Amino acid sequence: MLLAITGFIMIFLIIYLLLQTKANPTAIFVIVPIVCAVVCGFDFAQISAFMKKGVTTTMPVAVLFIFSIVYFSIMSEVGLFDPLVNFLVRRAGSNVVLVTVATGCIATIAHLDGALAATLLVTIPAMLPLYKKLHIRPVVLCVIIGAAMSIMNLLPWGGPVARVGVVLNADVNALWHTLIPLQIAGVFMVLGFSAFMGVLEKRRGAGLHPTGKAAMLDEDASSARQETDEEAESLKRHGWYWWFNLLLTAAVIAMLCFTHIQLYAAFMIGLSLALVVNFPDPKMQAKRIKAHAGAALGVPMILLASGVFLGVLTGTKMMDAMAHTLVAIIPGFLGPYFHIIMGIFAVPIGMMLGTSPYFFGLLPLAIGVGQQYGISPENMSHAMLVGKNFAVLVTPHAATTFLCCGLAGVSIKQLIKFCTPWLWALSIISLILALILGIVTI
């Protein structure tokens, strides 16, 4: 019980401190878990082992972020995305709704490979310049991508469905076939949500000629570059350079989607080639890396620090104790509706536990309890799967959450505060759709 209580206190305290910006996230993710582990009676040698194991899990994504953010920053400053942005501005004009719907379409297609990081790396760099030009808040871009990824995560090669298949010892394709009607309805829900967010932004005054609150958006707030307009223009690369950068970016994305190469390795290769070709002078290469060093190092530090939190959470067995406690606190008279309750609260529970502990730790326990009330394992799994997917972008200790923050130039506080209510609402709507379609039954 001490482990469970301490685990809940640790998570709530971390989320509170992140939302209140009482300290830098790096310090929060290191100090709070260590103190909690000491309170539970673990010595420093044990805590060090937990830290080592946790940091090892977040290291690849931290390296990915360092190279990907510098790569896309350089692609942006050399003008790779300028033609796309100018084309979309000419076609959309001040039609903010068209831009947000296009974002939903792009994110949905980009997530066909089921890789969260790849979807963020494809969608945000391409759309963010347009959002800045039209004075649309970057968090709107994030929440639309989060909604699209949540629905597309129902694909059989997506992580959550694969995990459920393991727990149920069921064929993943058969499981997906059951979910296809919900996924189709969910795509339309995402496009409708994207249009709705566009309407809200338009009411704020977003557009080519912004008014109201949208006019107060600082387009350069999230930019790592400090050059003047003349200096920025001198970095543009036209002619064959542009075609080289386009083909290079397409090759990097292809490596992300169609090969088994590590994601960070693809960006290592891409960044090296981009620097050598676009800036042959070694001094200029060093200058461009230095210009983006702040953005490229800040988030990886947080990612590595979050590994301390994950290591302590799992190594101390706090996670297991929390999962047992969550199942035990459900009153008996609500037993027949236990799967619906778990589905409704899947987003906040998923934010606390994370993906693997949620499916491999909590789901088997919930299935066991549900069977006592006549709830089939499939029914419980469907309800918990549908709801949990919408927490993928707002889990405060997930690497992809910080990858999204870094690429979009928003703080973790802004992301969680803005996106969580919308994504939780969408998860409940999806659960209702699942009930209507008969995928989840009462």
C-alpha positions as CSV (number, residue, x, y, z in Angstrom):
1,M,0.0,0.0,0.0
2,L,2.9,2.4,0.7
3,L,4.2,1.8,-2.8
4,A,0.9,2.5,-4.3
5,I,0.2,5.7,-2.3
6,T,3.7,7.0,-2.9
7,G,3.4,6.3,-6.6
8,F,0.1,8.2,-6.9
9,I,1.6,11.1,-4.9
10,M,4.7,11.1,-7.1
11,I,2.7,11.3,-10.3
12,F,0.2,13.9,-9.1
13,L,3.1,16.0,-7.7
14,I,5.0,15.8,-11.0
15,I,2.0,16.8,-13.0
16,Y,1.2,19.6,-10.6
17,L,4.7,21.0,-10.8
18,L,4.8,20.7,-14.6
19,L,1.5,22.6,-14.9
20,Q,2.5,25.2,-12.3
21,T,6.0,25.7,-13.8
22,K,7.4,25.6,-10.3
23,A,10.7,24.2,-11.6
24,N,12.3,23.1,-14.8
25,P,11.0,19.6,-15.9
26,T,14.5,18.2,-15.8
27,A,14.8,18.9,-12.1
28,I,11.2,17.7,-11.4
29,F,11.7,14.3,-13.1
30,V,14.9,13.7,-11.2
31,I,14.3,15.1,-7.7
32,V,10.7,13.9,-7.1
33,P,11.2,10.2,-8.0
34,I,14.5,10.0,-6.0
35,V,12.8,11.4,-2.9
36,C,9.8,9.1,-3.3
37,A,12.1,6.1,-3.7
38,V,14.0,7.0,-0.5
39,V,10.7,7.4,1.3
40,C,9.8,3.8,0.3
41,G,13.0,2.6,1.8
42,F,15.3,2.0,-1.2
43,D,19.0,2.8,-0.9
44,F,21.1,4.8,-3.3
45,A,22.6,1.8,-5.0
46,Q,19.2,0.4,-5.8
47,I,18.0,3.9,-7.0
48,S,21.0,4.2,-9.2
49,A,20.2,0.9,-10.8
50,F,16.6,2.1,-11.4
51,M,17.9,5.3,-12.9
52,K,20.3,3.5,-15.2
53,K,17.6,1.2,-16.6
54,G,15.1,4.0,-17.1
55,V,17.6,6.4,-18.8
56,T,18.6,3.5,-21.1
57,T,15.0,3.3,-22.4
58,T,14.7,7.1,-23.1
59,M,18.2,7.5,-24.6
60,P,17.3,6.6,-28.2
61,V,14.5,9.1,-28.4
62,A,16.7,11.8,-26.8
63,V,19.3,11.2,-29.5
64,L,16.6,11.2,-32.1
65,F,15.4,14.6,-30.9
66,I,18.9,16.2,-31.0
67,F,19.5,15.3,-34.7
68,S,15.9,15.6,-35.9
69,I,15.3,19.1,-34.5
70,V,18.6,20.4,-36.0
71,Y,17.8,18.7,-39.3
72,F,14.3,20.2,-39.6
73,S,15.5,23.6,-38.4
74,I,18.1,23.6,-41.1
75,M,15.6,22.5,-43.7
76,S,13.3,25.3,-42.6
77,E,16.0,28.0,-42.8
78,V,17.2,26.9,-46.2
79,G,13.7,27.3,-47.5
80,L,12.6,23.7,-48.1
81,F,9.0,24.3,-46.8
82,D,8.6,27.7,-48.4
83,P,6.9,26.5,-51.6
84,L,4.4,24.3,-49.7
85,V,3.6,27.1,-47.2
86,N,3.2,29.7,-50.0
87,F,1.0,27.2,-52.0
88,L,-1.3,26.5,-49.1
89,V,-1.5,30.2,-48.2
90,R,-2.5,31.0,-51.8
91,R,-5.1,28.2,-51.9
92,A,-6.4,28.6,-48.4
93,G,-6.0,32.3,-48.1
94,S,-7.5,33.1,-44.7
95,N,-9.5,29.9,-44.6
96,V,-8.3,28.7,-41.3
97,V,-10.8,25.8,-41.3
98,L,-9.3,24.4,-44.5
99,V,-5.8,24.5,-43.0
100,T,-6.9,22.6,-39.8
101,V,-8.8,20.0,-41.8
102,A,-5.8,19.5,-44.1
103,T,-3.7,19.0,-40.9
104,G,-6.1,16.2,-39.8
105,C,-5.8,14.5,-43.3
106,I,-2.0,14.8,-43.3
107,A,-1.6,13.4,-39.8
108,T,-4.0,10.5,-40.5
109,I,-2.1,9.5,-43.6
110,A,1.3,10.0,-41.9
111,H,0.3,7.7,-39.1
112,L,-0.4,4.7,-41.4
113,D,2.9,3.3,-40.3
114,G,1.8,3.4,-36.7
115,A,4.9,5.2,-35.5
116,L,4.2,8.1,-33.3
117,A,7.5,9.8,-33.6
118,A,7.5,9.6,-37.4
119,T,4.0,11.1,-37.6
120,L,5.2,14.1,-35.5
121,L,8.4,14.5,-37.5
122,V,6.5,14.5,-40.8
123,T,3.5,16.7,-39.9
124,I,4.7,19.4,-37.5
125,P,7.7,20.7,-39.6
126,A,5.5,20.8,-42.7
127,M,2.5,22.6,-41.1
128,L,4.0,24.8,-38.4
129,P,5.2,27.6,-40.7
130,L,1.7,27.9,-42.1
131,Y,0.2,28.0,-38.6
132,K,2.5,30.8,-37.7
133,K,1.7,32.7,-40.8
134,L,-2.0,32.4,-40.2
135,H,-1.6,33.1,-36.4
136,I,-3.1,29.7,-35.5
137,R,-1.9,28.5,-32.1
138,P,0.6,25.7,-32.3
139,V,-1.2,23.7,-29.6
140,V,-4.1,23.4,-32.1
141,L,-1.7,21.7,-34.5
142,C,-0.7,19.4,-31.6
143,V,-4.2,18.4,-30.6
144,I,-5.3,17.6,-34.1
145,I,-2.3,15.4,-34.6
146,G,-3.0,13.8,-31.3
147,A,-6.6,13.0,-32.3
148,A,-5.5,11.6,-35.6
149,M,-2.8,9.4,-34.1
150,S,-5.3,8.1,-31.5
151,I,-7.6,6.7,-34.1
152,M,-4.9,5.4,-36.4
153,N,-3.3,3.6,-33.5
154,L,-6.0,1.0,-33.9
155,L,-4.1,-0.4,-36.8
156,P,-2.8,-4.0,-36.2
157,W,0.8,-2.9,-36.4
158,G,0.2,-0.1,-33.8
159,G,1.6,-0.7,-30.4
160,P,-1.6,-0.7,-28.3
161,V,-3.4,-3.2,-30.5
162,A,-0.4,-5.5,-30.6
163,R,-0.2,-5.3,-26.8
164,V,-3.9,-6.2,-26.4
165,G,-3.3,-9.1,-28.8
166,V,-0.6,-10.4,-26.5
167,V,-2.7,-10.1,-23.4
168,L,-5.7,-11.8,-25.0
169,N,-3.5,-14.4,-26.8
170,A,-5.5,-13.4,-29.9
171,D,-4.8,-12.9,-33.6
172,V,-4.0,-9.2,-34.0
173,N,-5.6,-9.0,-37.5
174,A,-8.8,-10.6,-36.2
175,L,-8.8,-8.0,-33.3
176,W,-8.4,-5.2,-35.9
177,H,-11.2,-6.4,-38.1
178,T,-13.5,-6.0,-35.1
179,L,-12.3,-2.4,-34.7
180,I,-12.4,-1.3,-38.4
181,P,-16.0,0.2,-38.2
182,L,-14.9,2.3,-35.2
183,Q,-11.7,3.4,-37.0
184,I,-13.7,4.5,-40.1
185,A,-16.1,6.4,-37.9
186,G,-13.2,7.8,-36.0
187,V,-11.5,9.2,-39.1
188,F,-14.7,11.2,-39.8
189,M,-14.7,12.3,-36.2
190,V,-11.1,13.6,-36.4
191,L,-11.9,15.6,-39.6
192,G,-15.0,17.1,-37.9
193,F,-12.9,17.9,-34.9
194,S,-10.3,19.5,-37.1
195,A,-12.9,21.7,-38.7
196,F,-14.3,22.6,-35.3
197,M,-10.9,23.7,-34.1
198,G,-10.5,25.8,-37.2
199,V,-13.8,27.5,-36.5
200,L,-12.6,28.3,-32.9
201,E,-9.3,29.7,-34.2
202,K,-11.1,31.8,-36.8
203,R,-13.3,33.2,-34.0
204,R,-10.1,34.2,-32.2
205,G,-9.1,36.2,-35.2
206,A,-6.7,33.8,-36.9
207,G,-6.0,34.4,-40.6
208,L,-3.6,36.2,-43.0
209,H,-4.8,39.5,-41.3
210,P,-5.3,38.5,-37.7
211,T,-7.5,40.3,-35.3
212,G,-8.4,39.9,-31.6
213,K,-6.4,37.4,-29.5
214,A,-4.8,35.9,-32.6
215,A,-3.1,39.1,-33.5
216,M,-1.2,38.9,-30.2
217,L,0.5,35.6,-31.1
218,D,4.3,36.0,-31.4
219,E,5.2,34.2,-34.6
220,D,8.8,34.0,-33.5
221,A,8.4,32.9,-29.9
222,S,9.3,29.3,-30.6
223,S,12.0,30.0,-33.1
224,A,15.5,29.1,-32.2
225,R,17.0,31.5,-34.8
226,Q,17.9,35.1,-33.9
227,E,19.0,36.2,-37.3
228,T,17.7,39.4,-38.9
229,D,15.6,39.2,-42.1
230,E,18.7,39.8,-44.2
231,E,20.7,37.0,-42.5
232,A,17.7,34.7,-42.8
233,E,17.4,35.3,-46.5
234,S,21.1,34.7,-47.0
235,L,20.5,31.1,-45.7
236,K,18.0,30.3,-48.3
237,R,19.0,27.7,-50.9
238,H,17.4,27.7,-54.3
239,G,17.7,25.9,-57.6
240,W,19.2,22.4,-57.4
241,Y,19.8,22.8,-53.7
242,W,16.1,22.8,-53.1
243,W,15.6,19.6,-55.1
244,F,18.5,18.0,-53.2
245,N,17.0,18.9,-49.9
246,L,13.6,17.6,-51.0
247,L,15.0,14.3,-52.1
248,L,17.1,14.0,-49.0
249,T,14.1,14.7,-46.7
250,A,12.0,12.1,-48.7
251,A,14.8,9.6,-48.3
252,V,15.0,10.2,-44.5
253,I,11.2,9.8,-44.2
254,A,11.3,6.7,-46.3
255,M,14.0,5.2,-44.0
256,L,11.7,6.0,-41.0
257,C,8.7,4.3,-42.6
258,F,10.0,1.4,-44.6
259,T,13.2,0.2,-43.0
260,H,14.3,-1.2,-39.7
261,I,17.0,1.4,-39.2
262,Q,17.0,3.3,-35.9
263,L,15.1,6.6,-36.2
264,Y,18.0,8.6,-34.8
265,A,20.4,6.9,-37.3
266,A,18.2,8.2,-40.2
267,F,18.5,11.7,-39.0
268,M,22.2,11.4,-38.3
269,I,22.8,10.5,-41.9
270,G,20.3,13.2,-43.2
271,L,21.8,16.0,-41.1
272,S,25.4,15.1,-42.0
273,L,24.5,15.3,-45.8
274,A,22.4,18.4,-45.4
275,L,25.3,20.3,-43.6
276,V,28.0,19.2,-46.1
277,V,25.9,20.1,-49.2
278,N,24.2,23.3,-48.1
279,F,27.1,24.7,-46.1
280,P,30.4,23.5,-47.5
281,D,32.4,25.8,-45.2
282,P,33.1,23.9,-41.9
283,K,32.8,27.2,-39.9
284,M,29.3,27.8,-41.3
285,Q,28.3,24.2,-40.5
286,A,29.4,24.8,-36.9
287,K,27.6,28.1,-36.8
288,R,24.3,26.5,-38.0
289,I,24.6,23.7,-35.4
290,K,25.3,26.2,-32.7
291,A,22.3,28.3,-33.7
292,H,20.0,25.4,-33.0
293,A,21.8,24.0,-30.0
294,G,19.5,25.5,-27.4
295,A,16.4,23.9,-29.0
296,A,18.2,20.7,-29.7
297,L,19.5,20.1,-26.2
298,G,16.7,21.4,-23.9
299,V,14.2,18.6,-24.6
300,P,16.6,15.7,-24.7
301,M,17.7,16.6,-21.2
302,I,14.1,16.4,-20.1
303,L,13.7,13.1,-21.9
304,L,16.8,11.6,-20.2
305,A,15.5,13.0,-16.8
306,S,12.1,11.4,-17.4
307,G,14.0,8.1,-17.7
308,V,14.8,8.5,-14.0
309,F,11.0,8.7,-13.3
310,L,10.2,5.7,-15.4
311,G,13.1,3.7,-13.9
312,V,12.0,4.4,-10.3
313,L,8.3,3.8,-11.1
314,T,8.9,0.3,-12.5
315,G,12.0,-0.7,-10.5
316,T,10.4,0.0,-7.1
317,K,7.2,-1.9,-8.2
318,M,5.2,1.2,-7.6
319,M,3.5,0.6,-11.0
320,D,2.3,-2.9,-10.0
321,A,1.0,-1.6,-6.7
322,M,-0.9,1.3,-8.3
323,A,-2.5,-1.0,-10.9
324,H,-3.8,-3.3,-8.1
325,T,-5.1,-0.3,-6.2
326,L,-6.9,1.2,-9.2
327,V,-8.8,-2.1,-9.7
328,A,-9.6,-2.6,-6.0
329,I,-11.2,0.8,-5.4
330,I,-14.2,0.2,-7.8
331,P,-17.4,-0.3,-5.7
332,G,-19.0,-3.7,-6.1
333,F,-22.4,-2.4,-7.3
334,L,-20.6,-0.9,-10.3
335,G,-19.0,-4.2,-11.2
336,P,-21.2,-5.0,-14.3
337,Y,-20.2,-1.6,-15.7
338,F,-16.5,-1.9,-14.8
339,H,-15.3,-1.9,-18.4
340,I,-17.3,1.2,-19.2
341,I,-15.8,3.0,-16.1
342,M,-12.3,1.9,-17.2
343,G,-13.0,3.2,-20.7
344,I,-14.2,6.5,-19.5
345,F,-11.2,7.1,-17.2
346,A,-8.7,5.5,-19.6
347,V,-7.1,8.9,-20.5
348,P,-6.2,10.0,-17.0
349,I,-5.2,6.5,-16.0
350,G,-3.2,6.1,-19.2
351,M,-1.4,9.4,-18.5
352,M,-0.3,8.1,-15.1
353,L,0.7,4.6,-16.1
354,G,2.0,4.9,-19.7
355,T,1.4,2.5,-22.5
356,S,3.1,-0.8,-21.6
357,P,2.2,-0.7,-17.8
358,Y,-1.4,0.1,-18.8
359,F,-1.8,-2.9,-21.1
360,F,0.6,-5.4,-19.5
361,G,0.0,-4.4,-15.9
362,L,-3.5,-2.9,-15.5
363,L,-5.4,-4.7,-18.3
364,P,-4.9,-8.3,-17.1
365,L,-6.0,-7.2,-13.6
366,A,-9.1,-5.5,-15.0
367,I,-9.9,-8.5,-17.1
368,G,-9.7,-10.8,-14.0
369,V,-12.0,-8.5,-12.0
370,G,-14.4,-8.0,-15.0
371,Q,-14.8,-11.8,-15.4
372,Q,-16.3,-12.0,-11.9
373,Y,-19.1,-9.7,-13.1
374,G,-19.6,-11.5,-16.5
375,I,-17.6,-9.1,-18.6
376,S,-15.7,-10.9,-21.3
377,P,-11.9,-10.3,-21.7
378,E,-12.6,-9.0,-25.3
379,N,-15.2,-6.6,-24.1
380,M,-12.9,-5.2,-21.3
381,S,-10.0,-5.0,-23.7
382,H,-12.0,-3.1,-26.4
383,A,-13.3,-0.5,-23.9
384,M,-9.8,0.1,-22.3
385,L,-8.1,0.2,-25.7
386,V,-10.4,2.7,-27.3
387,G,-10.1,5.2,-24.4
388,K,-6.4,4.8,-23.8
389,N,-5.3,5.6,-27.3
390,F,-6.3,9.3,-26.8
391,A,-3.7,9.7,-24.0
392,V,-0.7,9.0,-26.4
393,L,0.2,12.7,-26.8
394,V,-0.5,14.0,-23.3
395,T,1.3,11.4,-21.2
396,P,3.8,13.6,-19.2
397,H,6.5,11.0,-19.0
398,A,6.3,9.7,-22.6
399,A,9.2,10.6,-25.0
400,T,6.8,11.5,-27.9
401,T,5.1,14.1,-25.7
402,F,8.3,16.0,-25.4
403,L,9.2,15.4,-29.0
404,C,5.9,17.1,-29.9
405,C,6.6,20.0,-27.5
406,G,10.0,20.6,-29.0
407,L,8.9,20.4,-32.6
408,A,5.9,22.7,-32.1
409,G,7.7,25.1,-29.8
410,V,5.1,24.7,-26.9
411,S,5.7,24.0,-23.3
412,I,4.6,20.8,-21.6
413,K,2.2,22.9,-19.5
414,Q,0.6,24.4,-22.6
415,L,0.3,20.9,-24.3
416,I,-1.3,19.1,-21.3
417,K,-3.5,22.0,-20.3
418,F,-4.9,22.6,-23.8
419,C,-4.9,19.1,-25.3
420,T,-6.0,16.9,-22.4
421,P,-9.6,18.1,-22.1
422,W,-10.2,17.8,-25.9
423,L,-8.6,14.4,-26.2
424,W,-10.4,13.1,-23.2
425,A,-13.7,14.3,-24.7
426,L,-12.9,12.6,-28.0
427,S,-12.1,9.3,-26.1
428,I,-15.5,9.3,-24.5
429,I,-17.2,10.0,-27.9
430,S,-15.2,7.1,-29.4
431,L,-16.3,4.9,-26.5
432,I,-20.0,5.9,-27.3
433,L,-19.4,5.1,-31.0
434,A,-18.0,1.7,-29.9
435,L,-21.1,1.0,-27.9
436,I,-23.4,2.0,-30.8
437,L,-21.4,-0.2,-33.2
438,G,-21.5,-3.1,-30.8
439,I,-17.8,-3.3,-30.4
440,V,-18.2,-2.7,-26.7
441,T,-21.4,-4.0,-25.0
442,I,-23.1,-3.4,-21.7
